[in-house]
Amino acid sequence: MSEPKTPNLGLNKIDRSSPSTTYFDLDKYLDQNWEKIDDFSEQMEEKTGETATQVSGIQERLDTEKRRSVTLEPGLQVVNAERASAFKLEGLKGRTLVNLLGRDGGCEAVSDWFTTTGVAAALDSSDKAQGTNSIKITTKTGNTDGSLYYLLGTILSNSKNYLAIADLKKGTSTSVSLSLWNGTVNVSGTVVTASKFTPSVLLIPAPAVGAATNNLQISVGGTEAGQYSHVDSVRLYEITAAELTSLSSMTAEQVAAKYPYVDSVQPVRNPYAIRYGENLLPPFYEWEAGIAAGDNMSIDNPHKVTINATTVGGSFIRYYVPVLPSQQYTLSVTAQGANARPYIYLCRKDRTRIDSVKNPFGTITPSQETVYLEVVLNTLDSNNIVATGTAVFTEASMTIGSAVQPFKPREDAMLAFQTDLYADPLTGANADEVFEKDGQYFKLAKWKKITELSSLSGWIPLANGTGWKSVTASGANLPPALILGPVGVTYGTKFDGKVLRQYASPETADMIWIASDNSVRVAISSADSGWGDAYTPTAEEIKAYFIGWTMFNGAAGTGVGNSPDVPSNNVYNGTGTKWWARRSDGVARTWADATNALPTTQAQNWTPYQLVYQLATANVEPVASEGQLTFIEGDNQIEVGTGIVLREYAPITKNPPVAAAMNDASYPSRYKVKKFIRAYKNGKYDPAWYASTLNSYGLEKARINWADFDETAAYRVTYLMMDTSPTTSFVGSIAENEKSLITDLVQDVQQATARLSVVELKKAEKDAPAWITPTLLNGWVDYDTVRRPVGYYKDSEGWVHVQGFIKGGATAFGTVIFNFPEGYKPDKPIEVNATSADPTTSYASTLYVGTNSLQCDLGVKNSFLILDFKYRAK
């Protein structure tokens, strides 16, 4: 019979029902019980310690913020997060690259490149690294090698260090390389033998720079005539001696990534960071369709597509996903139908296939050459033969790692800025910086960019020499420049993209600078301006040059068919008749639209001079931004880049009853498009728009079927521009415990409430807009006190409305009537009609809505001037 025990600790109890229990066993009923109690006490202490540790850990997570620093580098990357959290931006700094080749290194023209006798050069739009073209170098009959070269002239200094990079592809030749001929020897860069565009890097220390002759060369080597290579994205940057040493230990690919190709002078422009969804495949309406005639496709819901390949077969949809080499990805889809065939191609940067292998869905590890996976849902049989029938694909998924994950719709997160961020090009010092305050983003601006020199007031001649003149304009309305020595820190480009030199003595053509009085000064060649050495241009004629018009003598020679080059060197020297013409493509000396009337509108295809200078005092400016970057728990695929354009009001091309489009070549957007991202209808995302290459302005455009298009709606488009710019890192942190998450949540709620109240206030202001009264300049005043003073307001669609009745001011061409504040400056300069009068007669006049101010244009009188017009603000 078992001994009785207590139920919890198992202590011995006296069995009073047993007749044998006639004595008290001390060991059994005392010692053993005390030992059990003591053991239990020890266990309780251990449990108490464990519990205290656990409670302490929980208390620490709730009482102490814990964050992890995260630096998002340019390009594609995978970042792991312990828990879902928001990214807090703590650093985003500017950078400037100055390509000393201007735009010539983009290989969009061959006019400024030369060849040796053994080769010929031509543009090739079918094989390029970026942009629209590359230059194809082909060996001529009887030759097996030769070079394409660029005359650097006075660009290089033998007291400075340089870096040259070119993207080269050997084609059918044996090899292709980059080098510098300094008049004595070739300084050689890396040799490229790959059949894809590969960077060739050339480090040029100061002692390697020639005293007089320096040519940048692309040399092709082969075995017979007719062999060819390609070159694209040639860039030449000045670097420090320390950077030269640092780059010498890096691979060509690393150097090229750090110093990408840019045209002329470029800042970090419109940086963005996108975290792609846990599922990297989007809804089916974002996929590209290839449906054969006679077949059809229907998207039954965002994640179900039916391809009725009942007539031909081989109809498909596909999507290109950016990927990292050596990173595992797993793809899955539910496929129904005997001809439902999902597979994957490995693709290069230009989306060409590396091979023809149709990789099955499942886990795949991209090769080192892979940049994209082409995910295809096709109508083929098991032998990859075109097959008819109906194929249904549901819930396509692609995730990071080797495990199949439950299906989730793709949900991206993005943080993007619409701003330019500059820094010192050589050292990176004095960088513009984005920072966050109270949930809004601002820029500490240390640099200023001027894109319309014609908008500056008071242009007058300054100095002249044989074959050139310098002109100057007042800088009274410009933020003061930082003056180091006699001039400011400036960088500028001219109409053809060539980088202008900073001031140096002796003064010559193609210089730009800001003087100690903050005036802007430019030295211009007579060949560019058309002003002869004996002629002094007026203020209006100087402005005409800065908007793309070259002067010439219309009466020279026979006076028939004249241009700036007919007769040769046909500049205007003060006699004959004044005529002007524009460069037909904005660059070359092929002339169009000759006129004897002083031009006041910007010439077609003209790219204005640009000036960037360092400010004496940094300014804080609000920055346009969109989105919030968040991390999901686990692996996050993130892309960091530049060149995003947010919600642009792009012109719409209409082609009823077929389709409508934005970013079409017929009615282009502000920039050429590299990639369409999404479109918005009345401010909301509209999934009916899709990417198309048909007559696109750039690589893609946004297109919508006519049945889905609403002619009464306001549409905007977000896209990536083709223009390249330097990249920068997003530096910040993410929450790693509950305290940080709660703090972030409280701050977000508070900031969202504050922003909502601001939006409500702004909406109320737009519903009942308040008129702003500007400060009138140069003698202009309101006509009387009876009428409403001159004023303007901006409506909800971004149009600025101006009305007023003024008198008494200066009327000369270019006279500023009043300045525009930030937020009210025009998207692009434009002329507007007005009515003015002298004491006896009224006149039809024009005013110029310039980059920064309203100015007198043509026929302006001052007995009265009626203002009644509108323009689109930036």
SEZA-965741 format. One record per residue (C-alpha): residue number from 0; residue in three letters; x, y, z. Coordinates in steps of 0.2 Angstrom, whole numbers. Layout:
% residues N
NUM:ALA:X:Y:Z
...
***
This chain:
% residues 874
0:MET:0:0:0
1:SER:7:17:-5
2:GLU:12:30:8
3:PRO:0:45:8
4:LYS:9:62:1
5:THR:4:80:-1
6:PRO:-2:84:-19
7:ASN:10:98:-23
8:LEU:27:95:-14
9:GLY:25:77:-11
10:LEU:28:78:8
11:ASN:25:62:18
12:LYS:10:61:28
13:ILE:6:49:42
14:ASP:-5:35:37
15:ARG:-17:34:52
16:SER:-28:21:44
17:SER:-14:8:45
18:PRO:-13:-2:61
19:SER:6:-3:59
20:THR:8:16:62
21:THR:13:15:80
22:TYR:28:26:80
23:PHE:34:43:73
24:ASP:47:41:60
25:LEU:58:57:62
26:ASP:68:54:45
27:LYS:53:51:35
28:TYR:41:64:42
29:LEU:53:78:46
30:ASP:70:77:37
31:GLN:63:71:20
32:ASN:50:84:21
33:TRP:62:98:25
34:GLU:73:93:11
35:LYS:59:93:-1
36:ILE:53:110:5
37:ASP:71:117:4
38:ASP:73:110:-14
39:PHE:57:118:-19
40:SER:63:135:-11
41:GLU:79:133:-22
42:GLN:68:130:-38
43:MET:57:145:-33
44:GLU:73:156:-32
45:GLU:79:150:-49
46:LYS:62:154:-57
47:THR:61:170:-48
48:GLY:78:175:-55
49:GLU:73:169:-73
50:THR:57:179:-71
51:ALA:66:195:-65
52:THR:78:194:-80
53:GLN:63:192:-92
54:VAL:54:206:-84
55:SER:70:217:-84
56:GLY:72:213:-103
57:ILE:54:218:-106
58:GLN:56:234:-95
59:GLU:71:239:-105
60:ARG:63:236:-121
61:LEU:48:247:-115
62:ASP:59:260:-106
63:THR:74:262:-117
64:GLU:75:266:-136
65:LYS:85:255:-146
66:ARG:89:259:-164
67:ARG:100:252:-178
68:SER:110:263:-189
69:VAL:107:259:-208
70:THR:116:266:-223
71:LEU:107:263:-239
72:GLU:120:264:-253
73:PRO:117:268:-271
74:GLY:110:254:-281
75:LEU:101:238:-276
76:GLN:104:230:-259
77:VAL:95:218:-247
78:VAL:94:224:-229
79:ASN:87:213:-215
80:ALA:76:221:-201
81:GLU:72:212:-185
82:ARG:54:219:-185
83:ALA:43:230:-196
84:SER:48:248:-193
85:ALA:50:265:-202
86:PHE:66:272:-208
87:LYS:71:288:-200
88:LEU:82:299:-212
89:GLU:97:307:-203
90:GLY:108:311:-217
91:LEU:107:315:-236
92:LYS:121:325:-243
93:GLY:124:333:-260
94:ARG:138:329:-272
95:THR:143:337:-289
96:LEU:152:330:-304
97:VAL:159:340:-317
98:ASN:162:331:-333
99:LEU:176:341:-342
100:LEU:170:333:-359
101:GLY:153:342:-357
102:ARG:140:332:-366
103:ASP:152:326:-379
104:GLY:156:310:-369
105:GLY:138:305:-370
106:CYS:142:299:-388
107:GLU:126:306:-395
108:ALA:136:315:-409
109:VAL:152:312:-418
110:SER:156:330:-423
111:ASP:168:333:-409
112:TRP:177:317:-411
113:PHE:191:313:-423
114:THR:198:296:-430
115:THR:215:290:-436
116:THR:216:284:-454
117:GLY:213:266:-450
118:VAL:195:267:-443
119:ALA:178:276:-446
120:ALA:166:281:-433
121:ALA:147:282:-433
122:LEU:132:283:-421
123:ASP:124:266:-417
124:SER:107:267:-408
125:SER:105:248:-407
126:ASP:120:245:-395
127:LYS:122:257:-381
128:ALA:127:259:-362
129:GLN:115:274:-359
130:GLY:106:287:-368
131:THR:101:285:-386
132:ASN:117:281:-395
133:SER:135:275:-394
134:ILE:149:277:-406
135:LYS:153:262:-417
136:ILE:172:262:-422
137:THR:175:251:-437
138:THR:192:246:-445
139:LYS:193:252:-463
140:THR:199:241:-478
141:GLY:217:237:-477
142:ASN:218:241:-458
143:THR:217:231:-442
144:ASP:217:245:-429
145:GLY:215:263:-426
146:SER:208:276:-414
147:LEU:194:288:-410
148:TYR:201:303:-401
149:TYR:195:319:-393
150:LEU:206:335:-392
151:LEU:207:341:-375
152:GLY:216:357:-379
153:THR:218:368:-363
154:ILE:206:357:-353
155:LEU:220:348:-343
156:SER:233:356:-332
157:ASN:249:347:-327
158:SER:247:353:-309
159:LYS:231:343:-307
160:ASN:226:325:-307
161:TYR:212:317:-317
162:LEU:201:302:-319
163:ALA:195:296:-336
164:ILE:182:282:-338
165:ALA:174:275:-354
166:ASP:161:261:-356
167:LEU:168:250:-370
168:LYS:162:234:-379
169:LYS:174:225:-390
170:GLY:161:219:-403
171:THR:170:209:-416
172:SER:187:216:-413
173:THR:200:208:-402
174:SER:201:222:-389
175:VAL:197:240:-386
176:SER:205:252:-373
177:LEU:206:270:-366
178:SER:222:280:-366
179:LEU:229:298:-365
180:TRP:241:303:-378
181:ASN:251:317:-370
182:GLY:262:322:-385
183:THR:275:310:-380
184:VAL:268:293:-374
185:ASN:252:284:-372
186:VAL:246:283:-354
187:SER:235:267:-355
188:GLY:220:262:-345
189:THR:212:245:-343
190:VAL:210:235:-359
191:VAL:192:228:-362
192:THR:190:211:-371
193:ALA:172:208:-365
194:SER:157:207:-377
195:LYS:147:218:-366
196:PHE:149:236:-361
197:THR:163:236:-348
198:PRO:171:251:-339
199:SER:189:255:-344
200:VAL:197:266:-331
201:LEU:212:278:-334
202:LEU:220:287:-319
203:ILE:230:302:-325
204:PRO:242:309:-312
205:ALA:248:327:-314
206:PRO:265:322:-321
207:ALA:257:312:-335
208:VAL:248:327:-342
209:GLY:256:334:-358
210:ALA:263:352:-358
211:ALA:254:356:-374
212:THR:245:341:-382
213:ASN:233:330:-374
214:ASN:221:318:-383
215:LEU:209:306:-375
216:GLN:209:290:-386
217:ILE:198:275:-389
218:SER:209:262:-398
219:VAL:203:247:-407
220:GLY:213:232:-411
221:GLY:208:218:-422
222:THR:214:205:-435
223:GLU:205:211:-451
224:ALA:196:225:-459
225:GLY:177:228:-454
226:GLN:179:223:-436
227:TYR:171:235:-424
228:SER:170:241:-406
229:HIS:158:252:-396
230:VAL:161:267:-384
231:ASP:149:276:-373
232:SER:148:286:-357
233:VAL:165:294:-358
234:ARG:169:305:-343
235:LEU:184:315:-337
236:TYR:184:321:-319
237:GLU:197:331:-309
238:ILE:201:322:-293
239:THR:213:325:-278
240:ALA:230:316:-276
241:ALA:222:307:-261
242:GLU:208:301:-272
243:LEU:220:296:-285
244:THR:229:284:-273
245:SER:212:278:-266
246:LEU:205:273:-283
247:SER:221:264:-288
248:SER:216:250:-276
249:MET:198:248:-283
250:THR:192:238:-297
251:ALA:186:246:-313
252:GLU:168:242:-309
253:GLN:170:250:-292
254:VAL:178:266:-299
255:ALA:164:267:-312
256:ALA:150:265:-299
257:LYS:158:279:-289
258:TYR:160:290:-304
259:PRO:145:287:-315
260:TYR:143:296:-332
261:VAL:135:314:-331
262:ASP:133:328:-344
263:SER:143:343:-340
264:VAL:139:349:-322
265:GLN:127:339:-312
266:PRO:122:338:-294
267:VAL:113:324:-285
268:ARG:96:327:-293
269:ASN:79:320:-286
270:PRO:86:306:-275
271:TYR:75:292:-270
272:ALA:74:275:-260
273:ILE:62:262:-264
274:ARG:58:247:-253
275:TYR:50:234:-264
276:GLY:37:223:-257
277:GLU:40:206:-249
278:ASN:32:199:-265
279:LEU:43:207:-279
280:LEU:30:203:-292
281:PRO:17:217:-295
282:PRO:-2:214:-300
283:PHE:-4:208:-317
284:TYR:-10:224:-324
285:GLU:8:231:-323
286:TRP:15:216:-333
287:GLU:19:218:-352
288:ALA:8:208:-363
289:GLY:13:199:-379
290:ILE:-4:193:-386
291:ALA:-4:185:-403
292:ALA:-18:191:-416
293:GLY:-33:180:-413
294:ASP:-29:176:-395
295:ASN:-34:187:-381
296:MET:-31:190:-362
297:SER:-42:195:-348
298:ILE:-36:201:-330
299:ASP:-50:194:-319
300:ASN:-43:202:-304
301:PRO:-26:210:-299
302:HIS:-19:193:-296
303:LYS:-27:182:-309
304:VAL:-25:182:-327
305:THR:-33:171:-341
306:ILE:-24:169:-358
307:ASN:-35:162:-371
308:ALA:-23:156:-384
309:THR:-36:147:-393
310:THR:-31:152:-411
311:VAL:-12:154:-411
312:GLY:-4:150:-394
313:GLY:13:157:-388
314:SER:4:172:-381
315:PHE:12:178:-364
316:ILE:14:191:-351
317:ARG:31:196:-343
318:TYR:39:207:-330
319:TYR:57:212:-327
320:VAL:62:211:-309
321:PRO:79:219:-304
322:VAL:89:207:-294
323:LEU:106:205:-285
324:PRO:119:192:-291
325:SER:121:177:-280
326:GLN:106:181:-270
327:GLN:93:167:-269
328:TYR:75:171:-275
329:THR:60:159:-275
330:LEU:46:160:-287
331:SER:29:152:-287
332:VAL:12:153:-296
333:THR:-3:143:-298
334:ALA:-5:138:-316
335:GLN:-20:129:-323
336:GLY:-21:123:-341
337:ALA:-11:111:-351
338:ASN:-2:125:-360
339:ALA:1:136:-344
340:ARG:20:137:-344
341:PRO:29:149:-331
342:TYR:48:151:-333
343:ILE:62:164:-330
344:TYR:76:171:-341
345:LEU:92:179:-334
346:CYS:95:196:-342
347:ARG:108:209:-343
348:LYS:107:228:-338
349:ASP:99:232:-355
350:ARG:87:217:-352
351:THR:94:207:-366
352:ARG:95:188:-362
353:ILE:111:181:-356
354:ASP:106:164:-364
355:SER:90:155:-370
356:VAL:88:144:-355
357:LYS:70:144:-349
358:ASN:73:142:-330
359:PRO:58:134:-321
360:PHE:49:142:-306
361:GLY:57:138:-289
362:THR:73:144:-281
363:ILE:85:153:-292
364:THR:102:161:-289
365:PRO:106:174:-302
366:SER:124:174:-310
367:GLN:136:188:-308
368:GLU:131:195:-325
369:THR:112:195:-321
370:VAL:104:212:-317
371:TYR:86:207:-321
372:LEU:75:192:-321
373:GLU:63:191:-335
374:VAL:48:182:-327
375:VAL:37:175:-341
376:LEU:19:167:-340
377:ASN:17:159:-358
378:THR:6:147:-367
379:LEU:18:133:-372
380:ASP:17:114:-370
381:SER:29:104:-359
382:ASN:42:104:-373
383:ASN:41:123:-375
384:ILE:31:122:-391
385:VAL:18:134:-395
386:ALA:1:127:-389
387:THR:-17:132:-390
388:GLY:-29:132:-376
389:THR:-33:142:-361
390:ALA:-20:146:-347
391:VAL:-25:153:-330
392:PHE:-11:160:-319
393:THR:-15:165:-301
394:GLU:-5:173:-287
395:ALA:12:175:-294
396:SER:25:177:-281
397:MET:44:180:-280
398:THR:52:182:-263
399:ILE:70:183:-256
400:GLY:77:167:-250
401:SER:75:148:-253
402:ALA:58:145:-245
403:VAL:41:147:-253
404:GLN:31:160:-244
405:PRO:12:162:-242
406:PHE:6:174:-256
407:LYS:5:192:-252
408:PRO:1:207:-264
409:ARG:16:218:-268
410:GLU:16:233:-257
411:ASP:31:245:-260
412:ALA:37:260:-249
413:MET:46:275:-256
414:LEU:55:290:-250
415:ALA:58:303:-264
416:PHE:64:321:-265
417:GLN:62:334:-279
418:THR:78:344:-276
419:ASP:96:347:-282
420:LEU:110:344:-269
421:TYR:127:351:-273
422:ALA:144:350:-265
423:ASP:162:355:-270
424:PRO:166:344:-285
425:LEU:184:341:-280
426:THR:183:339:-261
427:GLY:164:335:-258
428:ALA:165:349:-244
429:ASN:151:362:-241
430:ALA:137:350:-247
431:ASP:119:354:-247
432:GLU:110:343:-235
433:VAL:92:337:-232
434:PHE:86:336:-215
435:GLU:69:332:-206
436:LYS:60:343:-194
437:ASP:43:340:-187
438:GLY:39:327:-200
439:GLN:44:339:-215
440:TYR:60:339:-225
441:PHE:71:354:-228
442:LYS:87:358:-237
443:LEU:102:367:-230
444:ALA:106:375:-246
445:LYS:124:381:-248
446:TRP:124:382:-267
447:LYS:113:392:-279
448:LYS:109:388:-298
449:ILE:104:400:-311
450:THR:96:393:-326
451:GLU:91:408:-336
452:LEU:104:421:-337
453:SER:92:431:-349
454:SER:81:434:-333
455:LEU:95:444:-325
456:SER:93:463:-326
457:GLY:105:477:-332
458:TRP:116:467:-345
459:ILE:130:478:-351
460:PRO:146:475:-360
461:LEU:161:474:-349
462:ALA:177:470:-358
463:ASN:183:464:-375
464:GLY:198:457:-384
465:THR:201:450:-401
466:GLY:187:438:-405
467:TRP:178:439:-389
468:LYS:168:450:-377
469:SER:163:449:-359
470:VAL:146:455:-352
471:THR:140:458:-335
472:ALA:123:459:-326
473:SER:118:465:-309
474:GLY:117:453:-295
475:ALA:107:464:-283
476:ASN:92:451:-283
477:LEU:103:436:-281
478:PRO:108:428:-264
479:PRO:126:434:-261
480:ALA:140:423:-267
481:LEU:155:417:-257
482:ILE:170:427:-263
483:LEU:187:419:-262
484:GLY:200:430:-268
485:PRO:193:441:-282
486:VAL:179:431:-287
487:GLY:165:418:-281
488:VAL:166:399:-282
489:THR:157:396:-298
490:TYR:154:382:-311
491:GLY:145:385:-327
492:THR:140:377:-344
493:LYS:136:385:-361
494:PHE:123:380:-373
495:ASP:132:365:-380
496:GLY:136:358:-363
497:LYS:154:363:-363
498:VAL:161:367:-346
499:LEU:165:385:-344
500:ARG:181:390:-335
501:GLN:182:400:-320
502:TYR:190:418:-321
503:ALA:208:418:-323
504:SER:220:432:-331
505:PRO:221:435:-345
506:GLU:203:435:-348
507:THR:197:425:-363
508:ALA:181:418:-371
509:ASP:171:404:-362
510:MET:173:410:-344
511:ILE:160:413:-331
512:TRP:161:421:-314
513:ILE:153:431:-300
514:ALA:163:447:-296
515:SER:165:454:-278
516:ASP:150:465:-281
517:ASN:139:450:-284
518:SER:138:454:-302
519:VAL:137:439:-315
520:ARG:150:440:-329
521:VAL:152:429:-344
522:ALA:165:430:-358
523:ILE:158:425:-375
524:SER:167:422:-392
525:SER:162:432:-407
526:ALA:159:416:-416
527:ASP:145:411:-404
528:SER:137:429:-401
529:GLY:140:436:-418
530:TRP:146:453:-411
531:GLY:161:459:-420
532:ASP:176:467:-411
533:ALA:170:484:-417
534:TYR:152:482:-411
535:THR:145:485:-393
536:PRO:129:476:-390
537:THR:114:483:-381
538:ALA:106:475:-366
539:GLU:92:468:-377
540:GLU:104:460:-389
541:ILE:114:452:-375
542:LYS:98:445:-368
543:ALA:94:439:-386
544:TYR:110:429:-386
545:PHE:106:421:-370
546:ILE:90:414:-377
547:GLY:98:407:-392
548:TRP:100:420:-406
549:THR:116:424:-415
550:MET:118:441:-423
551:PHE:125:443:-441
552:ASN:126:456:-455
553:GLY:111:453:-466
554:ALA:119:465:-479
555:ALA:136:457:-481
556:GLY:142:450:-497
557:THR:127:449:-509
558:GLY:115:451:-495
559:VAL:106:434:-501
560:GLY:105:419:-491
561:ASN:116:426:-477
562:SER:119:418:-460
563:PRO:132:419:-447
564:ASP:143:408:-458
565:VAL:138:416:-475
566:PRO:149:424:-480
567:SER:162:417:-469
568:ASN:164:424:-451
569:ASN:149:435:-454
570:VAL:149:445:-438
571:TYR:140:461:-436
572:ASN:152:476:-433
573:GLY:140:491:-433
574:THR:137:493:-451
575:GLY:125:485:-463
576:THR:109:477:-456
577:LYS:106:468:-440
578:TRP:99:450:-442
579:TRP:98:435:-430
580:ALA:97:416:-433
581:ARG:95:401:-421
582:ARG:105:385:-422
583:SER:93:372:-429
584:ASP:97:359:-416
585:GLY:103:371:-403
586:VAL:121:367:-405
587:ALA:128:365:-422
588:ARG:131:379:-434
589:THR:116:375:-445
590:TRP:105:390:-445
591:ALA:86:393:-445
592:ASP:73:406:-443
593:ALA:83:421:-449
594:THR:75:437:-444
595:ASN:79:456:-444
596:ALA:67:459:-429
597:LEU:76:458:-412
598:PRO:71:441:-405
599:THR:62:440:-387
600:THR:57:422:-386
601:GLN:69:407:-383
602:ALA:75:398:-398
603:GLN:68:381:-401
604:ASN:80:367:-395
605:TRP:91:379:-386
606:THR:99:374:-369
607:PRO:102:390:-359
608:TYR:118:394:-350
609:GLN:119:388:-332
610:LEU:128:394:-317
611:VAL:131:386:-300
612:TYR:139:396:-286
613:GLN:143:394:-268
614:LEU:132:405:-256
615:ALA:140:416:-243
616:THR:127:411:-231
617:ALA:118:394:-231
618:ASN:99:395:-233
619:VAL:85:384:-226
620:GLU:73:379:-240
621:PRO:58:367:-239
622:VAL:60:352:-250
623:ALA:46:343:-260
624:SER:45:325:-255
625:GLU:34:310:-256
626:GLY:31:295:-246
627:GLN:39:286:-231
628:LEU:51:272:-231
629:THR:47:257:-221
630:PHE:55:241:-218
631:ILE:46:224:-217
632:GLU:51:211:-205
633:GLY:65:200:-213
634:ASP:74:204:-229
635:ASN:70:220:-238
636:GLN:76:223:-256
637:ILE:79:242:-258
638:GLU:84:252:-273
639:VAL:93:269:-270
640:GLY:95:281:-285
641:THR:92:298:-293
642:GLY:82:306:-306
643:ILE:64:303:-300
644:VAL:51:316:-306
645:LEU:36:316:-295
646:ARG:18:319:-301
647:GLU:22:330:-316
648:TYR:8:338:-326
649:ALA:13:331:-342
650:PRO:5:335:-359
651:ILE:-7:322:-365
652:THR:-7:315:-382
653:LYS:-25:309:-388
654:ASN:-28:296:-401
655:PRO:-47:291:-400
656:PRO:-53:278:-400
657:VAL:-37:269:-397
658:ALA:-27:277:-383
659:ALA:-20:292:-374
660:ALA:-2:294:-368
661:MET:9:305:-357
662:ASN:28:307:-361
663:ASP:24:305:-379
664:ALA:37:312:-392
665:SER:24:322:-400
666:TYR:20:331:-383
667:PRO:35:328:-372
668:SER:36:329:-354
669:ARG:49:340:-345
670:TYR:63:326:-346
671:LYS:66:311:-357
672:VAL:59:296:-348
673:LYS:70:281:-343
674:LYS:56:272:-334
675:PHE:37:275:-331
676:ILE:33:272:-313
677:ARG:14:276:-311
678:ALA:1:289:-316
679:TYR:-12:298:-305
680:LYS:-30:303:-309
681:ASN:-36:318:-299
682:GLY:-23:315:-286
683:LYS:-26:296:-284
684:TYR:-16:281:-291
685:ASP:-24:275:-308
686:PRO:-18:257:-312
687:ALA:-25:258:-330
688:TRP:-9:267:-336
689:TYR:5:256:-342
690:ALA:22:258:-350
691:SER:24:258:-368
692:THR:39:261:-380
693:LEU:28:267:-395
694:ASN:34:284:-400
695:SER:40:287:-382
696:TYR:50:303:-377
697:GLY:64:292:-371
698:LEU:64:274:-367
699:GLU:46:273:-361
700:LYS:30:283:-360
701:ALA:14:281:-350
702:ARG:-1:274:-360
703:ILE:-19:271:-357
704:ASN:-33:263:-367
705:TRP:-46:275:-373
706:ALA:-60:266:-365
707:ASP:-51:269:-348
708:PHE:-47:287:-351
709:ASP:-57:302:-344
710:GLU:-55:318:-353
711:THR:-62:328:-339
712:ALA:-49:322:-326
713:ALA:-32:329:-321
714:TYR:-18:317:-324
715:ARG:0:317:-317
716:VAL:14:305:-320
717:THR:29:299:-309
718:TYR:44:293:-319
719:LEU:63:291:-319
720:MET:72:303:-331
721:MET:85:297:-343
722:ASP:97:311:-338
723:THR:110:304:-326
724:SER:117:312:-310
725:PRO:129:307:-296
726:THR:121:296:-282
727:THR:122:298:-264
728:SER:118:287:-248
729:PHE:103:288:-237
730:VAL:109:288:-219
731:GLY:97:284:-205
732:SER:91:272:-192
733:ILE:77:259:-189
734:ALA:68:255:-173
735:GLU:74:238:-165
736:ASN:63:237:-149
737:GLU:45:242:-143
738:LYS:50:259:-135
739:SER:57:265:-152
740:LEU:42:259:-161
741:ILE:30:267:-149
742:THR:40:283:-149
743:ASP:40:283:-168
744:LEU:21:280:-168
745:VAL:18:294:-156
746:GLN:28:306:-167
747:ASP:20:301:-183
748:VAL:3:303:-176
749:GLN:8:321:-169
750:GLN:16:326:-185
751:ALA:2:319:-196
752:THR:-11:329:-186
753:ALA:0:344:-188
754:ARG:2:342:-207
755:LEU:-17:338:-209
756:SER:-21:355:-200
757:VAL:-9:364:-212
758:VAL:-18:355:-227
759:GLU:-35:360:-221
760:LEU:-29:378:-219
761:LYS:-21:378:-236
762:LYS:-37:371:-243
763:ALA:-47:384:-235
764:GLU:-35:397:-242
765:LYS:-37:389:-260
766:ASP:-56:389:-258
767:ALA:-55:408:-254
768:PRO:-38:413:-261
769:ALA:-29:428:-253
770:TRP:-22:440:-265
771:ILE:-3:444:-262
772:THR:3:462:-265
773:PRO:20:462:-273
774:THR:33:476:-271
775:LEU:33:486:-287
776:LEU:50:491:-294
777:ASN:59:503:-306
778:GLY:46:517:-303
779:TRP:30:507:-306
780:VAL:16:511:-294
781:ASP:-3:507:-293
782:TYR:-13:518:-304
783:ASP:-24:525:-290
784:THR:-31:521:-273
785:VAL:-49:518:-280
786:ARG:-44:502:-289
787:ARG:-38:486:-280
788:PRO:-19:486:-279
789:VAL:-9:474:-291
790:GLY:-9:457:-284
791:TYR:-8:438:-288
792:TYR:-14:422:-281
793:LYS:-11:403:-284
794:ASP:-25:391:-287
795:SER:-27:373:-282
796:GLU:-21:367:-300
797:GLY:-4:377:-298
798:TRP:-9:392:-309
799:VAL:-4:409:-304
800:HIS:-17:423:-308
801:VAL:-10:441:-309
802:GLN:-21:456:-310
803:GLY:-18:475:-308
804:PHE:-18:493:-315
805:ILE:-1:502:-314
806:LYS:8:516:-321
807:GLY:24:527:-321
808:GLY:38:514:-322
809:ALA:53:512:-333
810:THR:48:503:-349
811:ALA:65:497:-357
812:PHE:66:479:-363
813:GLY:70:468:-348
814:THR:65:481:-334
815:VAL:59:471:-319
816:ILE:41:476:-313
817:PHE:41:465:-298
818:ASN:49:449:-292
819:PHE:41:432:-289
820:PRO:44:423:-272
821:GLU:47:405:-270
822:GLY:32:395:-275
823:TYR:26:407:-287
824:LYS:40:406:-300
825:PRO:35:400:-317
826:ASP:37:382:-323
827:LYS:45:389:-338
828:PRO:47:408:-344
829:ILE:33:414:-356
830:GLU:28:430:-364
831:VAL:10:436:-360
832:ASN:-1:450:-368
833:ALA:-5:466:-360
834:THR:-12:483:-364
835:SER:-3:499:-360
836:ALA:-4:517:-365
837:ASP:5:534:-367
838:PRO:-4:550:-364
839:THR:-14:549:-381
840:THR:-14:531:-387
841:SER:-16:513:-380
842:TYR:-5:499:-387
843:ALA:-4:480:-388
844:SER:11:476:-377
845:THR:20:460:-371
846:LEU:27:456:-354
847:TYR:40:443:-350
848:VAL:36:431:-336
849:GLY:54:427:-332
850:THR:62:414:-320
851:ASN:62:426:-305
852:SER:52:441:-311
853:LEU:39:450:-322
854:GLN:48:461:-334
855:CYS:44:473:-348
856:ASP:45:465:-365
857:LEU:39:474:-381
858:GLY:29:490:-384
859:VAL:26:494:-365
860:LYS:21:512:-361
861:ASN:18:519:-344
862:SER:3:530:-343
863:PHE:-5:515:-338
864:LEU:-2:496:-339
865:ILE:-16:483:-337
866:LEU:-10:466:-330
867:ASP:-22:451:-332
868:PHE:-14:435:-336
869:LYS:-10:418:-328
870:TYR:5:406:-329
871:ARG:9:389:-322
872:ALA:20:389:-307
873:LYS:34:376:-303
***
